[in-house]
Amino acid sequence: MRWFESPTFDFISTQKIAVVISGTLFLGSIVAILTMGLNYGIDFRGGKEYVFDFDNDVDVVEIRTHLTEPLGATPELKQFGSPSDILIRTDMEGDVADVREIIATSLNELYPDNPHTVIKTDLVGPRFADDLRAAALNSVLFAIAVVFIYILIRFKGWYFSAGAVAALIHDVVIVLGVFTVLEPLVPFDMTIDQALIAAFLTIVGYSLNDTVVVFDRIRENSLIYKTMAFKDMINKSLNDTLSRTVITSVTTLFVVTVLFIFGGEVLKGFAFALVLGVILGTYSSLFVASTLVVEFQSRAIQAKKKS
């Protein structure tokens, strides 16, 4: 950690590189979302949900593959508390009992020596799914709006609010883009469901915490080094908080990585979103939010001079 005792990295000089990296990832994510579409879970598109309890442990991937043909599409499968309890979600049309019978018959074919019982059956209607999807979107937008107002009041500068919010949107959109691209390629569930919305709100909170620490140091340094150029003061503030940022990010990343590896099938999508969020949140706090604050502040001064 001696490397971080008195760092003198020139973060602001990497502005152009950061713009290229962030712009490429952000635009690529937008294109992926618009062309491939978000893969909503049953929570947000409606469907049927069943929980089957087997006498012995079963394999989630094997069941998912076996049920794809009789259900007409790949269902969502997760372990439900133990390796012998499986949660199955499908949007197959038809009566709840009929679809349950199709699933039960297929499971009997796959595991003839491993009997099962149905311990839960739920139906998520399209109207409820639409309402839930709207509520999820509103929760994320509301969180970002509150962040903008909070930063504006606390730091008394719209460019601080704009920089922080832009960094948050940057993080959430890129995570969504990665989920959209990787969903067909990975062996675990990466659909957009309520758990993932919770992950997005967690990412917003984590990224905001890092950004506020940097902004606080900028405010302190602006009072101490009144003659220092604004860019230099941003750079000094980033270096002053670098040790704290790195230690916090590494320890948090370690925890969510362990959660991803050992947390079970039901938590893999959630944990993977947090892994991406910690990495992107740290990057955006150092390179996106601060860079945008410098750019917005410079434009505000130029506009003031012209008026």
C-alpha positions in Angstrom: 0.0 0.0 0.0 3.1 2.3 0.1 2.3 3.0 -3.6 -0.8 4.9 -2.5 0.8 6.9 0.4 1.5 9.9 -1.7 0.3 9.2 -5.3 0.7 11.9 -8.0 -1.3 10.3 -10.9 -2.6 12.8 -13.5 -6.2 11.6 -13.8 -7.4 14.7 -15.7 -4.8 14.2 -18.5 -6.5 10.8 -19.2 -9.8 12.7 -20.1 -9.7 11.8 -23.8 -8.9 8.1 -23.1 -11.7 7.9 -20.5 -14.2 9.6 -23.0 -13.3 7.0 -25.7 -13.6 4.0 -23.3 -16.8 5.2 -21.6 -18.3 6.4 -24.9 -17.6 3.1 -26.6 -19.1 1.0 -23.7 -22.1 3.3 -23.2 -23.0 3.5 -26.9 -22.4 -0.2 -27.4 -24.7 -1.0 -24.5 -27.4 1.3 -25.9 -27.1 -0.4 -29.3 -27.3 -3.9 -27.7 -30.3 -3.0 -25.6 -32.2 -1.5 -28.6 -31.3 -4.3 -31.1 -31.4 -7.3 -28.8 -33.9 -6.1 -26.3 -33.9 -6.5 -22.6 -34.6 -10.1 -21.5 -37.2 -9.6 -18.8 -37.9 -12.3 -16.2 -41.4 -13.6 -15.4 -41.7 -10.8 -12.8 -41.8 -8.2 -15.6 -43.5 -10.0 -18.5 -46.0 -12.3 -16.8 -46.1 -16.0 -16.6 -46.4 -19.1 -14.4 -44.2 -20.1 -11.5 -43.8 -23.5 -9.8 -41.7 -24.9 -7.1 -40.9 -28.7 -7.2 -39.5 -30.6 -4.3 -37.5 -33.7 -5.2 -36.5 -36.5 -2.9 -32.9 -36.2 -4.1 -30.7 -33.4 -5.4 -31.2 -32.5 -9.1 -29.2 -30.6 -11.7 -30.6 -27.1 -12.7 -28.9 -27.0 -16.1 -30.0 -30.5 -17.0 -33.6 -29.7 -16.1 -33.5 -26.4 -18.0 -32.3 -28.1 -21.2 -34.8 -31.0 -20.9 -37.8 -28.6 -20.4 -37.0 -26.2 -23.3 -38.6 -28.4 -26.0 -41.9 -29.3 -24.2 -42.4 -25.7 -23.0 -41.5 -24.1 -26.4 -38.9 -21.8 -24.8 -36.1 -21.9 -22.3 -37.7 -21.6 -18.8 -36.1 -19.8 -15.8 -34.8 -22.2 -13.3 -33.3 -21.6 -9.9 -32.5 -23.6 -6.8 -35.2 -22.8 -4.1 -33.4 -23.1 -0.8 -31.8 -26.5 -1.4 -30.4 -28.5 -4.3 -33.5 -30.7 -4.2 -36.0 -27.8 -4.5 -36.3 -26.2 -7.9 -38.1 -22.9 -8.9 -39.4 -23.1 -12.5 -40.8 -20.0 -14.3 -42.3 -20.1 -17.8 -44.4 -17.8 -20.0 -46.0 -20.8 -21.9 -49.6 -20.1 -22.7 -52.3 -22.3 -21.3 -54.0 -23.2 -18.0 -51.8 -23.2 -14.9 -52.7 -26.9 -14.2 -52.0 -28.0 -17.8 -48.6 -26.4 -17.9 -47.8 -27.9 -14.5 -48.7 -31.3 -15.8 -46.4 -30.9 -18.9 -43.5 -29.9 -16.6 -44.3 -32.8 -14.2 -44.4 -35.3 -17.0 -41.1 -34.1 -18.4 -39.5 -34.3 -15.0 -40.7 -37.8 -14.5 -39.1 -38.8 -17.8 -35.8 -37.1 -16.8 -35.8 -38.4 -13.2 -37.8 -41.7 -13.1 -36.2 -42.7 -9.8 -36.4 -39.3 -8.1 -40.1 -38.5 -7.3 -41.2 -35.0 -6.7 -44.1 -32.9 -5.3 -45.3 -29.5 -6.2 -45.1 -27.2 -3.2 -45.9 -23.9 -4.8 -47.9 -22.6 -7.8 -48.2 -18.9 -8.8 -49.5 -16.9 -11.7 -48.1 -13.5 -12.6 -50.6 -11.7 -14.8 -49.6 -9.4 -17.7 -51.2 -6.3 -16.0 -49.3 -6.9 -12.7 -46.1 -7.5 -14.6 -46.5 -4.2 -16.5 -47.2 -2.4 -13.2 -44.1 -4.0 -11.6 -41.9 -3.1 -14.6 -43.1 0.6 -14.4 -42.5 0.6 -10.6 -39.0 -0.8 -11.1 -38.1 1.9 -13.7 -39.6 4.6 -11.5 -37.6 3.5 -8.5 -34.3 3.8 -10.4 -35.2 7.2 -11.9 -36.4 8.4 -8.5 -33.1 7.4 -6.9 -31.1 9.2 -9.6 -33.3 12.4 -9.2 -32.8 12.4 -5.5 -29.1 12.0 -6.0 -29.1 15.0 -8.3 -30.9 17.2 -5.7 -28.8 15.9 -2.8 -25.5 16.7 -4.6 -26.8 20.1 -5.7 -27.7 21.1 -2.2 -24.6 19.7 -0.6 -22.0 21.0 -3.0 -23.8 24.1 -4.3 -22.8 23.5 -7.9 -24.9 22.1 -10.7 -21.8 20.7 -12.4 -21.2 18.4 -9.4 -24.8 17.1 -9.7 -24.5 16.6 -13.4 -21.2 14.8 -13.1 -22.4 12.5 -10.4 -25.7 11.6 -12.2 -24.0 11.1 -15.5 -21.6 8.6 -13.8 -24.5 6.8 -12.2 -26.4 6.5 -15.6 -23.1 5.4 -17.2 -22.8 2.6 -14.7 -26.4 1.3 -14.9 -26.6 1.4 -18.7 -23.3 -0.4 -19.2 -24.4 -3.2 -16.7 -27.7 -3.5 -18.6 -25.8 -3.7 -21.8 -23.4 -6.4 -20.5 -26.4 -8.4 -19.2 -28.1 -8.1 -22.6 -25.1 -9.3 -24.6 -24.1 -12.1 -22.2 -27.5 -13.5 -21.3 -27.6 -16.1 -24.1 -24.0 -17.1 -23.6 -23.6 -17.8 -19.8 -24.9 -20.9 -18.0 -26.6 -18.9 -15.2 -29.8 -16.8 -15.2 -29.2 -13.2 -16.2 -32.8 -12.1 -16.9 -34.0 -8.7 -15.6 -36.0 -9.4 -12.5 -36.7 -7.8 -9.1 -33.4 -9.0 -7.7 -31.5 -7.2 -10.5 -33.4 -4.0 -9.8 -32.2 -4.3 -6.2 -28.6 -4.8 -7.6 -29.0 -1.6 -9.7 -30.1 0.4 -6.7 -27.1 -1.0 -4.7 -24.8 0.0 -7.6 -26.2 3.5 -7.5 -25.6 3.7 -3.8 -22.1 2.4 -4.0 -21.0 4.6 -6.9 -22.6 7.6 -5.2 -20.7 6.9 -2.0 -17.3 6.9 -3.8 -18.2 10.0 -5.7 -19.3 11.9 -2.6 -16.0 11.1 -0.9 -14.1 12.6 -3.8 -16.4 15.7 -4.0 -16.0 16.2 -0.2 -12.2 16.4 -0.6 -12.6 18.7 -3.6 -14.6 21.1 -1.4 -12.1 20.9 1.4 -9.2 21.5 -1.0 -11.0 24.5 -2.6 -10.9 26.2 0.8 -7.3 25.3 1.5 -5.8 25.9 -1.9 -7.7 28.9 -3.1 -5.1 29.9 -5.8 -4.8 26.4 -7.3 -6.3 25.8 -10.7 -9.6 23.9 -10.7 -8.1 21.0 -12.7 -5.1 20.7 -10.4 -7.4 20.7 -7.4 -9.5 17.9 -8.8 -6.4 15.9 -9.5 -5.1 16.4 -6.0 -8.4 15.5 -4.5 -8.5 12.2 -6.5 -5.0 11.4 -5.4 -5.8 12.2 -1.8 -8.7 9.8 -1.7 -7.1 7.1 -4.0 -5.9 4.9 -1.2 -9.4 4.8 0.4 -11.1 4.2 -2.9 -8.8 1.3 -3.9 -9.0 -0.4 -0.5 -12.8 0.0 -0.3 -13.3 -1.3 -3.9 -11.0 -4.3 -3.5 -12.5 -5.5 -0.2 -16.1 -5.0 -1.6 -15.2 -6.7 -4.8 -13.7 -9.7 -2.9 -17.0 -10.1 -1.0 -19.3 -9.9 -4.0 -17.0 -12.3 -5.9 -17.3 -14.8 -3.1 -21.1 -14.3 -3.2 -21.0 -14.9 -7.0 -18.9 -18.1 -6.7 -20.5 -19.7 -3.6 -23.9 -18.0 -3.4 -25.8 -20.5 -5.4 -27.7 -20.4 -8.7 -30.4 -18.0 -7.4 -27.9 -15.3 -6.5 -25.5 -15.5 -9.5 -27.2 -12.8 -11.6 -27.5 -10.5 -8.6 -23.9 -11.0 -7.6 -22.6 -10.7 -11.1 -24.3 -7.3 -11.4 -22.7 -6.2 -8.2 -19.2 -7.3 -9.4 -19.7 -5.2 -12.5 -21.1 -2.3 -10.5 -18.2 -2.2 -8.1 -15.7 -2.1 -11.0 -17.6 0.4 -13.0 -18.5 2.5 -9.9 -14.8 2.8 -8.9 -13.8 3.6 -12.5 -16.6 6.2 -13.0 -15.8 7.9 -9.7 -12.1 8.4 -10.7 -12.5 9.0 -14.4 -16.0 9.9 -15.4 -17.6 12.0 -12.6 -14.5 14.1 -12.0 -13.8 14.6 -15.7 -17.3 15.8 -16.3 -17.1 18.1 -13.3 -14.0 19.8 -14.9 -15.7 20.0 -18.3 -19.0 21.3 -17.0 -17.3 23.9 -14.7 -15.2 25.1 -17.6 -18.2 25.5 -19.8 -20.1 27.3 -17.0 -17.2 29.8 -16.6 -17.1 30.4 -20.4 -20.9 30.9 -20.6 -20.6 33.4 -17.7 -17.9 35.4 -19.4 -19.9 35.6 -22.6 -23.0 36.8 -20.8 
